Amino acid sequence: MLNVISTNEAIDTVLSSVQTDSIGTETVSLANCLGRMAAKDILSGEFIPPFSRSTVDGFAVSASDTYGSSESIPAMLTLKGEILMGEKADIGIQKGECMKISTGGMLPEGADAVVMLEHTQTDFEGLCLVFKAVGPFENVTKKGDDITPGKTVIKKGTVLSSKHIGILASLGITGVECMKKPVVAVISTGDELIPITENPTDGKIRNINSVMLSALLTENGCDVVDFGIVRDSKDELEKVLQKAAKESDVILLSGGSSAGARDLTAEIISENGSLFFHGFSMKPGKPTIFGECFNKPVFGLPGHPTAAYFASVRVVLPLLERLGAVTKPRRTETAVLSCNLPSNHGREELVCVRLSDGRADPVFGKSGIVSLLSGSDGYVVIDRNCEGLKTGEAVTVNLF
């Protein structure tokens, strides 16, 4: 019989086994940093924009030259020239002068505002009539209005998305120091397993867990090394675990976790490291193992797909988050339970549900049924101290 602990105790045990908050950093190119976590504050080294520029098509002026101007009494300014897009304003303006400027053009020295084109007239030789007054820096983006040198533009721990790429590009940053992705080794054990490319004969089943767990890990910010299928041999499994420890940060092994004749995982972990727990009070997922083997964290997950999935969600993902993985945001929705859900007192139970018009309909099935997950929208957690949930009760649905 397994000597089980609570789910919270299991999570605390897993997290307390980690001696560091990350597994290091690496520089990632701007083109590949989407979804990665910034490892440190990113500071600006320059002004953005790098010069004061016009936000409209019009005429660069000294704002004080336009004060009092109107349709009936326009200001008359000497047109000194034109500032072309992408060119430096080599000459400035004096009192009573202006220069034609396009949107984005560099403001010339002596100018502090821009009059919109529609509020001017240039039919007079060498003159520009201004029919509307402007204030200082009206229609102008000043140098450094957006960003100044030394400003933090992205904080440590930020998960980089498309909205961050523009500001990094504007600063000429081509590489970002990011948290490394945890590398997770995935191993499936069992003489009954065959690759998914083969047709199962009597007594054989396809290796579902390797593919499913690899997908779960990948969508939660990890790199995966799939070690395939290992037969129920202590020597073979020990060799693969030793190799996996050299190539990964965390090891997931599915199958071989129940307390029976083929229970090799707990034995190997104990002989080559430390076994922290074997079993926690959750259904499905009770026989899960956790320990340290060859100096790496190792999880022994149940062989049934649904049990392996939920054990990974509940106790594996918190460890990967601690190691710097950018996991999927946890989304929930409140719904009304459509029927009674009895539960065995003393263990946490996870029940799959479908959502329909604000109603949560339980999807019943054993942990070995593959379609249980794919046919559900999420799951409800029944606390270990609760004997069940009642029809009509509002429940929190954890969405897949």
C-alpha positions as a Markdown table, in Angstrom:
| # | Residue | x | y | z |
|---|---|---|---|---|
| 1 | Met | 0.0 | 0.0 | 0.0 |
| 2 | Leu | 1.2 | 3.5 | -0.9 |
| 3 | Asn | 1.9 | 5.9 | 2.0 |
| 4 | Val | 0.4 | 9.0 | 0.3 |
| 5 | Ile | 0.6 | 12.7 | 1.2 |
| 6 | Ser | -1.7 | 15.5 | 0.3 |
| 7 | Thr | -1.5 | 17.4 | -3.1 |
| 8 | Asn | -0.2 | 20.5 | -1.3 |
| 9 | Glu | 2.4 | 18.5 | 0.5 |
| 10 | Ala | 3.5 | 17.0 | -2.8 |
| 11 | Ile | 3.8 | 20.4 | -4.5 |
| 12 | Asp | 5.8 | 21.8 | -1.5 |
| 13 | Thr | 8.1 | 18.8 | -1.6 |
| 14 | Val | 8.7 | 19.2 | -5.3 |
| 15 | Leu | 9.4 | 22.9 | -5.0 |
| 16 | Ser | 11.6 | 22.6 | -1.9 |
| 17 | Ser | 13.8 | 20.2 | -3.8 |
| 18 | Val | 14.9 | 22.9 | -6.2 |
| 19 | Gln | 18.0 | 24.8 | -5.2 |
| 20 | Thr | 17.7 | 27.6 | -7.7 |
| 21 | Asp | 15.0 | 29.8 | -9.3 |
| 22 | Ser | 16.3 | 29.1 | -12.8 |
| 23 | Ile | 18.6 | 27.0 | -14.9 |
| 24 | Gly | 20.5 | 30.0 | -16.4 |
| 25 | Thr | 20.1 | 32.5 | -19.2 |
| 26 | Glu | 20.9 | 32.7 | -22.9 |
| 27 | Thr | 20.9 | 35.4 | -25.5 |
| 28 | Val | 18.0 | 35.0 | -28.0 |
| 29 | Ser | 17.7 | 36.8 | -31.3 |
| 30 | Leu | 14.9 | 39.3 | -31.6 |
| 31 | Ala | 13.3 | 37.1 | -34.3 |
| 32 | Asn | 13.1 | 34.2 | -31.9 |
| 33 | Cys | 12.3 | 35.8 | -28.6 |
| 34 | Leu | 8.5 | 35.7 | -28.8 |
| 35 | Gly | 7.1 | 33.9 | -25.7 |
| 36 | Arg | 10.5 | 33.9 | -23.9 |
| 37 | Met | 11.0 | 35.5 | -20.5 |
| 38 | Ala | 13.4 | 38.5 | -20.1 |
| 39 | Ala | 16.1 | 37.5 | -17.7 |
| 40 | Lys | 16.9 | 41.1 | -16.7 |
| 41 | Asp | 15.7 | 44.7 | -17.0 |
| 42 | Ile | 16.2 | 46.1 | -20.5 |
| 43 | Leu | 17.3 | 49.7 | -20.4 |
| 44 | Ser | 17.3 | 52.2 | -23.2 |
| 45 | Gly | 20.7 | 53.6 | -24.3 |
| 46 | Glu | 19.3 | 56.4 | -26.5 |
| 47 | Phe | 16.5 | 58.9 | -27.1 |
| 48 | Ile | 13.3 | 57.8 | -28.9 |
| 49 | Pro | 12.5 | 59.6 | -31.1 |
| 50 | Pro | 16.1 | 60.6 | -31.6 |
| 51 | Phe | 15.1 | 64.1 | -32.8 |
| 52 | Ser | 12.1 | 66.4 | -32.5 |
| 53 | Arg | 9.7 | 65.8 | -35.5 |
| 54 | Ser | 6.5 | 66.9 | -37.0 |
| 55 | Thr | 3.3 | 64.9 | -36.5 |
| 56 | Val | 1.5 | 66.6 | -39.4 |
| 57 | Asp | 2.1 | 68.0 | -42.9 |
| 58 | Gly | 2.6 | 71.8 | -42.6 |
| 59 | Phe | 5.1 | 74.5 | -41.7 |
| 60 | Ala | 7.7 | 74.5 | -38.9 |
| 61 | Val | 7.4 | 77.8 | -37.0 |
| 62 | Ser | 8.3 | 79.6 | -33.8 |
| 63 | Ala | 4.9 | 79.4 | -31.9 |
| 64 | Ser | 5.2 | 83.0 | -30.7 |
| 65 | Asp | 5.2 | 84.2 | -34.4 |
| 66 | Thr | 1.6 | 82.8 | -34.7 |
| 67 | Tyr | 0.0 | 84.4 | -31.6 |
| 68 | Gly | -3.0 | 86.4 | -32.5 |
| 69 | Ser | -3.3 | 85.1 | -36.1 |
| 70 | Ser | -6.8 | 84.4 | -37.5 |
| 71 | Glu | -8.7 | 84.1 | -40.7 |
| 72 | Ser | -9.0 | 87.9 | -40.9 |
| 73 | Ile | -5.6 | 88.8 | -39.6 |
| 74 | Pro | -3.1 | 86.0 | -40.6 |
| 75 | Ala | 0.5 | 86.0 | -39.5 |
| 76 | Met | 2.9 | 86.6 | -42.4 |
| 77 | Leu | 6.1 | 84.5 | -42.3 |
| 78 | Thr | 9.0 | 84.3 | -44.7 |
| 79 | Leu | 9.2 | 80.8 | -46.3 |
| 80 | Lys | 12.8 | 79.8 | -46.0 |
| 81 | Gly | 12.7 | 76.4 | -47.6 |
| 82 | Glu | 11.5 | 72.8 | -47.2 |
| 83 | Ile | 12.6 | 69.9 | -45.0 |
| 84 | Leu | 12.4 | 66.6 | -46.8 |
| 85 | Met | 11.6 | 63.3 | -45.2 |
| 86 | Gly | 14.6 | 61.4 | -44.0 |
| 87 | Glu | 16.9 | 64.4 | -44.3 |
| 88 | Lys | 18.6 | 66.4 | -41.6 |
| 89 | Ala | 17.4 | 70.0 | -41.1 |
| 90 | Asp | 20.7 | 71.6 | -41.8 |
| 91 | Ile | 19.5 | 75.2 | -41.6 |
| 92 | Gly | 17.4 | 76.7 | -38.9 |
| 93 | Ile | 14.8 | 79.5 | -38.8 |
| 94 | Gln | 14.9 | 82.9 | -37.3 |
| 95 | Lys | 12.1 | 85.1 | -35.9 |
| 96 | Gly | 9.4 | 85.6 | -38.6 |
| 97 | Glu | 10.5 | 82.6 | -40.7 |
| 98 | Cys | 9.1 | 79.2 | -41.4 |
| 99 | Met | 9.9 | 76.0 | -43.3 |
| 100 | Lys | 7.7 | 73.5 | -45.1 |
| 101 | Ile | 7.7 | 70.1 | -43.4 |
| 102 | Ser | 6.2 | 66.7 | -43.8 |
| 103 | Thr | 4.9 | 64.3 | -41.2 |
| 104 | Gly | 7.9 | 62.7 | -39.5 |
| 105 | Gly | 10.2 | 65.4 | -40.7 |
| 106 | Met | 13.0 | 66.8 | -38.5 |
| 107 | Leu | 12.1 | 70.0 | -36.8 |
| 108 | Pro | 14.7 | 72.7 | -37.7 |
| 109 | Glu | 16.6 | 74.7 | -35.1 |
| 110 | Gly | 14.6 | 77.8 | -34.0 |
| 111 | Ala | 11.2 | 76.0 | -34.5 |
| 112 | Asp | 9.1 | 74.8 | -31.7 |
| 113 | Ala | 5.8 | 74.0 | -33.4 |
| 114 | Val | 4.1 | 73.1 | -36.7 |
| 115 | Val | 1.1 | 74.7 | -38.3 |
| 116 | Met | -1.1 | 72.3 | -40.2 |
| 117 | Leu | -1.1 | 72.7 | -43.9 |
| 118 | Glu | -4.8 | 73.4 | -44.1 |
| 119 | His | -4.4 | 76.5 | -41.8 |
| 120 | Thr | -1.9 | 78.2 | -44.2 |
| 121 | Gln | -1.7 | 79.7 | -47.6 |
| 122 | Thr | 1.4 | 80.1 | -49.8 |
| 123 | Asp | 0.0 | 81.9 | -52.9 |
| 124 | Phe | 2.1 | 85.0 | -52.0 |
| 125 | Glu | 5.7 | 85.1 | -53.4 |
| 126 | Gly | 8.1 | 83.9 | -50.6 |
| 127 | Leu | 5.5 | 84.2 | -47.9 |
| 128 | Cys | 3.3 | 81.9 | -45.9 |
| 129 | Leu | 0.1 | 83.1 | -44.4 |
| 130 | Val | -0.8 | 81.5 | -41.1 |
| 131 | Phe | -4.5 | 81.6 | -40.2 |
| 132 | Lys | -4.4 | 79.8 | -36.8 |
| 133 | Ala | -2.2 | 80.2 | -33.9 |
| 134 | Val | -0.3 | 77.2 | -32.4 |
| 135 | Gly | 1.3 | 76.7 | -28.9 |
| 136 | Pro | 4.8 | 75.6 | -28.2 |
| 137 | Phe | 5.4 | 72.0 | -29.3 |
| 138 | Glu | 1.9 | 71.7 | -30.9 |
| 139 | Asn | 1.9 | 69.0 | -33.6 |
| 140 | Val | 5.4 | 68.0 | -32.6 |
| 141 | Thr | 6.9 | 64.9 | -30.9 |
| 142 | Lys | 9.9 | 66.1 | -29.0 |
| 143 | Lys | 13.2 | 64.3 | -28.8 |
| 144 | Gly | 13.0 | 61.7 | -26.1 |
| 145 | Asp | 9.2 | 62.1 | -25.7 |
| 146 | Asp | 8.8 | 58.3 | -25.9 |
| 147 | Ile | 12.0 | 57.0 | -24.3 |
| 148 | Thr | 15.1 | 58.6 | -22.7 |
| 149 | Pro | 18.5 | 57.0 | -22.0 |
| 150 | Gly | 18.5 | 54.8 | -18.9 |
| 151 | Lys | 14.7 | 54.2 | -18.9 |
| 152 | Thr | 13.6 | 50.6 | -18.2 |
| 153 | Val | 11.6 | 49.6 | -21.3 |
| 154 | Ile | 11.1 | 46.0 | -20.4 |
| 155 | Lys | 11.2 | 44.6 | -16.8 |
| 156 | Lys | 12.8 | 41.4 | -15.8 |
| 157 | Gly | 10.4 | 38.5 | -15.9 |
| 158 | Thr | 8.3 | 40.0 | -18.7 |
| 159 | Val | 7.1 | 37.4 | -21.2 |
| 160 | Leu | 7.9 | 38.9 | -24.6 |
| 161 | Ser | 5.1 | 39.3 | -27.0 |
| 162 | Ser | 4.6 | 41.1 | -30.3 |
| 163 | Lys | 3.9 | 44.3 | -28.5 |
| 164 | His | 7.4 | 44.3 | -27.1 |
| 165 | Ile | 9.2 | 43.7 | -30.4 |
| 166 | Gly | 8.6 | 47.2 | -31.7 |
| 167 | Ile | 10.2 | 49.0 | -28.8 |
| 168 | Leu | 13.2 | 46.6 | -28.9 |
| 169 | Ala | 13.6 | 47.2 | -32.6 |
| 170 | Ser | 13.4 | 51.0 | -32.2 |
| 171 | Leu | 16.4 | 50.8 | -29.8 |
| 172 | Gly | 18.4 | 48.6 | -32.2 |
| 173 | Ile | 18.3 | 45.6 | -29.9 |
| 174 | Thr | 18.9 | 42.5 | -31.9 |
| 175 | Gly | 19.4 | 40.0 | -29.0 |
| 176 | Val | 17.6 | 39.6 | -25.6 |
| 177 | Glu | 19.0 | 37.8 | -22.6 |
| 178 | Cys | 16.2 | 35.3 | -21.7 |
| 179 | Met | 15.6 | 32.6 | -19.2 |
| 180 | Lys | 16.7 | 29.3 | -20.6 |
| 181 | Lys | 13.9 | 26.8 | -21.4 |
| 182 | Pro | 14.0 | 23.8 | -19.1 |
| 183 | Val | 14.9 | 20.7 | -21.0 |
| 184 | Val | 12.6 | 17.8 | -20.0 |
| 185 | Ala | 13.4 | 14.1 | -20.8 |
| 186 | Val | 10.3 | 12.0 | -21.5 |
| 187 | Ile | 10.5 | 8.2 | -21.1 |
| 188 | Ser | 7.7 | 5.6 | -21.4 |
| 189 | Thr | 8.1 | 2.2 | -19.8 |
| 190 | Gly | 6.3 | -1.0 | -20.4 |
| 191 | Asp | 6.6 | -4.2 | -22.4 |
| 192 | Glu | 3.1 | -3.6 | -23.8 |
| 193 | Leu | 4.0 | -0.3 | -25.6 |
| 194 | Ile | 4.6 | 0.1 | -29.3 |
| 195 | Pro | 5.4 | 3.2 | -31.4 |
| 196 | Ile | 2.3 | 5.1 | -32.6 |
| 197 | Thr | 3.3 | 4.3 | -36.2 |
| 198 | Glu | 2.6 | 0.6 | -35.6 |
| 199 | Asn | -0.7 | -1.3 | -35.5 |
| 200 | Pro | -1.3 | -2.9 | -32.1 |
| 201 | Thr | -1.7 | -6.6 | -31.8 |
| 202 | Asp | -3.2 | -8.5 | -28.8 |
| 203 | Gly | -1.9 | -7.2 | -25.6 |
| 204 | Lys | -0.1 | -4.2 | -27.1 |
| 205 | Ile | -1.0 | -0.5 | -27.0 |
| 206 | Arg | 0.4 | 2.6 | -28.7 |
| 207 | Asn | 2.8 | 4.8 | -26.7 |
| 208 | Ile | 0.3 | 7.6 | -26.1 |
| 209 | Asn | 2.0 | 9.2 | -23.1 |
| 210 | Ser | 5.3 | 10.2 | -24.7 |
| 211 | Val | 3.4 | 12.2 | -27.4 |
| 212 | Met | 0.8 | 13.7 | -25.1 |
| 213 | Leu | 3.3 | 14.7 | -22.4 |
| 214 | Ser | 5.7 | 16.1 | -25.0 |
| 215 | Ala | 2.9 | 18.3 | -26.3 |
| 216 | Leu | 1.9 | 19.4 | -22.8 |
| 217 | Leu | 5.5 | 20.4 | -22.0 |
| 218 | Thr | 6.1 | 22.2 | -25.3 |
| 219 | Glu | 3.0 | 24.3 | -24.9 |
| 220 | Asn | 4.2 | 25.2 | -21.4 |
| 221 | Gly | 7.6 | 26.6 | -22.5 |
| 222 | Cys | 9.9 | 23.6 | -22.3 |
| 223 | Asp | 12.2 | 21.8 | -24.7 |
| 224 | Val | 11.6 | 18.1 | -24.9 |
| 225 | Val | 13.9 | 15.1 | -25.4 |
| 226 | Asp | 11.9 | 12.0 | -26.2 |
| 227 | Phe | 13.7 | 8.8 | -25.1 |
| 228 | Gly | 11.0 | 6.6 | -26.5 |
| 229 | Ile | 10.0 | 3.3 | -25.0 |
| 230 | Val | 12.0 | 1.4 | -22.4 |
| 231 | Arg | 11.2 | -2.2 | -21.6 |
| 232 | Asp | 10.5 | -3.4 | -18.1 |
| 233 | Ser | 14.1 | -4.1 | -17.4 |
| 234 | Lys | 15.9 | -2.6 | -14.4 |
| 235 | Asp | 19.3 | -2.5 | -16.1 |
| 236 | Glu | 17.8 | -0.9 | -19.3 |
| 237 | Leu | 15.8 | 1.6 | -17.4 |
| 238 | Glu | 18.7 | 2.6 | -15.2 |
| 239 | Lys | 20.9 | 3.2 | -18.3 |
| 240 | Val | 18.3 | 5.4 | -20.0 |
| 241 | Leu | 17.7 | 7.4 | -16.8 |
| 242 | Gln | 21.5 | 8.0 | -16.5 |
| 243 | Lys | 21.6 | 9.2 | -20.1 |
| 244 | Ala | 18.5 | 11.4 | -19.6 |
| 245 | Ala | 20.0 | 13.0 | -16.5 |
| 246 | Lys | 23.0 | 14.1 | -18.6 |
| 247 | Glu | 20.8 | 15.6 | -21.4 |
| 248 | Ser | 18.0 | 17.3 | -19.4 |
| 249 | Asp | 17.0 | 19.3 | -16.4 |
| 250 | Val | 14.0 | 17.3 | -15.4 |
| 251 | Ile | 12.9 | 13.7 | -16.2 |
| 252 | Leu | 9.4 | 12.4 | -16.7 |
| 253 | Leu | 8.9 | 8.7 | -16.7 |
| 254 | Ser | 5.4 | 7.3 | -17.3 |
| 255 | Gly | 4.4 | 3.7 | -16.3 |
| 256 | Gly | 5.9 | 1.5 | -13.7 |
| 257 | Ser | 4.7 | 3.6 | -10.8 |
| 258 | Ser | 2.1 | 1.4 | -9.3 |
| 259 | Ala | 3.0 | -0.7 | -6.3 |
| 260 | Gly | 3.5 | -4.0 | -8.0 |
| 261 | Ala | 6.0 | -6.5 | -9.3 |
| 262 | Arg | 7.1 | -4.2 | -12.1 |
| 263 | Asp | 7.6 | -1.2 | -9.9 |
| 264 | Leu | 11.2 | -0.4 | -10.9 |
| 265 | Thr | 11.1 | 3.4 | -10.9 |
| 266 | Ala | 11.0 | 3.9 | -7.1 |
| 267 | Glu | 13.7 | 1.2 | -6.6 |
| 268 | Ile | 16.1 | 2.8 | -9.2 |
| 269 | Ile | 15.5 | 6.3 | -7.7 |
| 270 | Ser | 16.2 | 5.1 | -4.2 |
| 271 | Glu | 19.4 | 3.4 | -5.3 |
| 272 | Asn | 20.7 | 6.3 | -7.3 |
| 273 | Gly | 19.5 | 9.3 | -5.3 |
| 274 | Ser | 16.6 | 10.0 | -3.0 |
| 275 | Leu | 12.9 | 9.1 | -3.1 |
| 276 | Phe | 10.9 | 12.0 | -1.7 |
| 277 | Phe | 7.4 | 10.5 | -2.1 |
| 278 | His | 5.5 | 7.7 | -3.7 |
| 279 | Gly | 1.9 | 8.6 | -3.9 |
| 280 | Phe | -0.3 | 11.6 | -3.1 |
| 281 | Ser | -3.9 | 11.9 | -2.4 |
| 282 | Met | -5.3 | 12.8 | -5.8 |
| 283 | Lys | -7.6 | 11.0 | -8.2 |
| 284 | Pro | -6.5 | 10.3 | -10.9 |
| 285 | Gly | -2.7 | 10.3 | -10.3 |
| 286 | Lys | -2.4 | 8.8 | -6.9 |
| 287 | Pro | 0.7 | 6.5 | -7.5 |
| 288 | Thr | 2.9 | 9.4 | -8.8 |
| 289 | Ile | 6.5 | 9.2 | -7.7 |
| 290 | Phe | 9.0 | 12.0 | -7.1 |
| 291 | Gly | 12.6 | 12.0 | -6.3 |
| 292 | Glu | 16.1 | 12.9 | -7.3 |
| 293 | Cys | 18.1 | 10.5 | -9.5 |
| 294 | Phe | 21.6 | 11.0 | -10.9 |
| 295 | Asn | 21.3 | 14.6 | -9.5 |
| 296 | Lys | 18.2 | 15.5 | -11.5 |
| 297 | Pro | 14.5 | 15.7 | -10.4 |
| 298 | Val | 12.6 | 12.6 | -11.6 |
| 299 | Phe | 8.8 | 12.1 | -11.7 |
| 300 | Gly | 7.4 | 8.6 | -12.1 |
| 301 | Leu | 3.9 | 9.1 | -13.6 |
| 302 | Pro | 1.0 | 6.7 | -13.9 |
| 303 | Gly | 0.7 | 4.8 | -17.1 |
| 304 | His | -2.9 | 5.8 | -17.7 |
| 305 | Pro | -3.0 | 8.9 | -20.0 |
| 306 | Thr | -5.5 | 11.0 | -18.0 |
| 307 | Ala | -3.7 | 10.2 | -14.7 |
| 308 | Ala | -0.3 | 11.1 | -16.2 |
| 309 | Tyr | -1.8 | 14.3 | -17.6 |
| 310 | Phe | -3.3 | 15.5 | -14.3 |
| 311 | Ala | -0.3 | 14.5 | -12.3 |
| 312 | Ser | 1.8 | 16.6 | -14.7 |
| 313 | Val | -0.5 | 19.6 | -14.4 |
| 314 | Arg | -0.7 | 19.5 | -10.6 |
| 315 | Val | 2.9 | 18.7 | -9.5 |
| 316 | Val | 5.2 | 18.8 | -12.6 |
| 317 | Leu | 4.3 | 22.2 | -14.0 |
| 318 | Pro | 4.9 | 24.1 | -10.7 |
| 319 | Leu | 8.5 | 22.8 | -10.8 |
| 320 | Leu | 9.0 | 23.8 | -14.4 |
| 321 | Glu | 7.7 | 27.3 | -13.6 |
| 322 | Arg | 10.2 | 27.6 | -10.8 |
| 323 | Leu | 12.9 | 26.7 | -13.3 |
| 324 | Gly | 11.9 | 29.5 | -15.7 |
| 325 | Ala | 9.4 | 27.9 | -18.0 |
| 326 | Val | 6.8 | 30.2 | -19.5 |
| 327 | Thr | 3.7 | 28.2 | -18.8 |
| 328 | Lys | 0.3 | 28.7 | -20.2 |
| 329 | Pro | -1.9 | 31.2 | -18.3 |
| 330 | Arg | -4.3 | 29.4 | -16.0 |
| 331 | Arg | -7.8 | 30.2 | -17.2 |
| 332 | Thr | -10.9 | 29.5 | -15.2 |
| 333 | Glu | -14.7 | 29.9 | -15.7 |
| 334 | Thr | -17.5 | 29.7 | -13.2 |
| 335 | Ala | -20.4 | 27.4 | -14.1 |
| 336 | Val | -23.3 | 25.6 | -12.4 |
| 337 | Leu | -22.9 | 21.9 | -11.9 |
| 338 | Ser | -25.6 | 19.9 | -13.7 |
| 339 | Cys | -25.6 | 16.9 | -11.4 |
| 340 | Asn | -24.3 | 15.6 | -8.1 |
| 341 | Leu | -20.6 | 14.7 | -7.8 |
| 342 | Pro | -19.9 | 12.4 | -4.9 |
| 343 | Ser | -16.3 | 12.0 | -3.8 |
| 344 | Asn | -14.3 | 9.9 | -1.4 |
| 345 | His | -13.4 | 12.0 | 1.6 |
| 346 | Gly | -9.7 | 12.4 | 2.2 |
| 347 | Arg | -8.4 | 12.8 | -1.4 |
| 348 | Glu | -8.5 | 15.5 | -4.0 |
| 349 | Glu | -10.5 | 14.5 | -7.0 |
| 350 | Leu | -10.3 | 16.1 | -10.5 |
| 351 | Val | -13.4 | 15.6 | -12.7 |
| 352 | Cys | -13.5 | 16.5 | -16.4 |
| 353 | Val | -16.5 | 18.6 | -17.5 |
| 354 | Arg | -18.0 | 20.0 | -20.6 |
| 355 | Leu | -19.3 | 23.6 | -20.6 |
| 356 | Ser | -22.7 | 24.5 | -22.2 |
| 357 | Asp | -24.6 | 27.7 | -21.6 |
| 358 | Gly | -23.1 | 28.3 | -18.2 |
| 359 | Arg | -23.6 | 24.7 | -17.1 |
| 360 | Ala | -20.8 | 22.2 | -16.2 |
| 361 | Asp | -21.6 | 18.7 | -17.4 |
| 362 | Pro | -19.3 | 16.0 | -15.8 |
| 363 | Val | -17.6 | 13.7 | -18.2 |
| 364 | Phe | -17.3 | 10.4 | -16.5 |
| 365 | Gly | -14.7 | 7.7 | -17.3 |
| 366 | Lys | -11.7 | 5.8 | -16.0 |
| 367 | Ser | -8.2 | 7.3 | -16.2 |
| 368 | Gly | -7.2 | 4.9 | -18.9 |
| 369 | Ile | -9.8 | 6.3 | -21.3 |
| 370 | Val | -8.0 | 8.4 | -23.9 |
| 371 | Ser | -11.0 | 10.4 | -25.0 |
| 372 | Leu | -11.7 | 11.7 | -21.5 |
| 373 | Leu | -9.5 | 14.7 | -21.9 |
| 374 | Ser | -10.2 | 15.5 | -25.6 |
| 375 | Gly | -13.9 | 15.4 | -24.9 |
| 376 | Ser | -13.8 | 17.9 | -22.1 |
| 377 | Asp | -13.4 | 21.7 | -21.8 |
| 378 | Gly | -11.8 | 21.6 | -18.4 |
| 379 | Tyr | -11.9 | 20.1 | -15.0 |
| 380 | Val | -13.4 | 20.7 | -11.5 |
| 381 | Val | -11.3 | 20.1 | -8.4 |
| 382 | Ile | -13.1 | 18.5 | -5.4 |
| 383 | Asp | -11.2 | 19.3 | -2.3 |
| 384 | Arg | -9.9 | 16.4 | -0.2 |
| 385 | Asn | -12.0 | 17.6 | 2.8 |
| 386 | Cys | -15.2 | 17.7 | 0.7 |
| 387 | Glu | -17.5 | 14.7 | 0.3 |
| 388 | Gly | -18.8 | 15.9 | -3.1 |
| 389 | Leu | -20.5 | 18.7 | -4.9 |
| 390 | Lys | -24.3 | 19.2 | -5.4 |
| 391 | Thr | -26.4 | 19.9 | -8.4 |
| 392 | Gly | -26.8 | 23.6 | -9.0 |
| 393 | Glu | -23.7 | 24.5 | -7.1 |
| 394 | Ala | -21.4 | 27.1 | -8.6 |
| 395 | Val | -18.0 | 25.6 | -9.4 |
| 396 | Thr | -14.7 | 26.8 | -10.8 |
| 397 | Val | -13.8 | 25.1 | -14.0 |
| 398 | Asn | -10.1 | 25.0 | -14.8 |
| 399 | Leu | -10.0 | 25.3 | -18.6 |
| 400 | Phe | -7.6 | 23.2 | -20.7 |
